[in-house]
Amino acid sequence: MYPSHPQDYPPQSYYQPPAPPESNYQPPQYATGIPGQYVVPQPINGKWSSSLCACCSDVSNCCLTCWCPCITFGQIAEIVDKGNTSCGVHGALYAIIAAFTCCGCLYSCIFRSKMRSQYGLRETPCNDCLVHVCCEPCALCQEYRELKHNGFDISIGWQGNMERQNYGVQMPPMTPGGMYR
């Protein structure tokens, strides 16, 4: 029924389609009705608004960050994460990591890197993780000041800032369907 040796099989030719031509074609973009992501304006010069050691320019934040950095970190992370995770969750994760491993700075340096990429800031004075390992409170205070400088009210969180930004833009009320007899 079947040939017993491979050489007894009839020769097969495999069809290989030609390679597609090189082009710069991009599919068209369609409006979906779903609002896009909030886009943070990029600064032109890439400099931080304040230095790493300017902690005392906001004494209340400096004190809070020195005694309870998980609160400041949670507030920063919620804004940088664009509200995907709440301040409380980020703060609790930071506190747990710091309590069990004494390395909360490794978690917070991730958000410094995200923030730098969102705002086009330079990696100064050194690597993000090194800044957080060597001077965690100063790094958190600098990030807090940078967000305030960019117009965020850190105390109201991401959702509050988005509502404040869209204040005055009102949608027409939804009306129920027509009357039926």
Buried (B, 14 or more C-beta within 10 A) or exposed (E): EEEEEEEEEEEEEEEEEEEEEEEEEEEEEEEEEEEEEEEBEEBEEEEBBBBBEBBEEBEEBBEBBBEEBBBBBBBBBBBBBBBEBBBEBBBEBBBEBBEEEEEBBBBBBBBBBBBBEBBBBEEBEEEBBBBBBEBBBBBBBBBBBBBBEBEBEBEBBBEBBBEEEEEEEEEEEEEEEEEEE
